[in-house]
Amino acid sequence: MKTQSFRKVDQPQTWYVVDATDQVLGRLSTRIATVLRGKHKPTYTPHEDLGDHVVVINAEKVRLTGKKWTDKMYRHHTGYIGGLKETTAGKLREKDPTRLVTAAVQGMLPKSRLGRAMAKKLKVYAGDSHPHAAQQPAPLEVGR
């Protein structure tokens, strides 16, 4: 029996919308990363970008458990000497709540050209409105 390899041009891509209200960030991110990679489909191919598009709304209402709002640190380096910048999850939520979801999902995708292509199919919005109504996104169920 031969192994079938599927191509991106042969697979239709669908759009999903996820409401992040009162969803735990880690559980939400794993479900989104699975859909972006295409692992929810029987045609999953590791070296092809066969995943679907995901629109996340209400990103500012996402939950973190425990003391993660004050203890969880997000770090980035400016590239200059001594340029390590740190911020807590609570401060990041006030500044840009979409980065919480984006950083969590991107951390679960491959660190390669393929992973960057998958990350482009993620659209995160702080409020409950989004400009992707023309794509008719279907609701995606995320376990509680």
Buried (B, 14 or more C-beta within 10 A) or exposed (E): EEEEEBEEEEBEEBBBBBBBEEBBBBBBBBBBBBBBBBEBBEEBBEEBBBBBBBBBBBBBBBBBEEEBBEEBEBEEEEEEEEEEEEBBBBEBBEEBBBBBBBBBBBEBBBEEEBBEBBBEBBBBBBEEEBEBEEBEBEEBEBEE
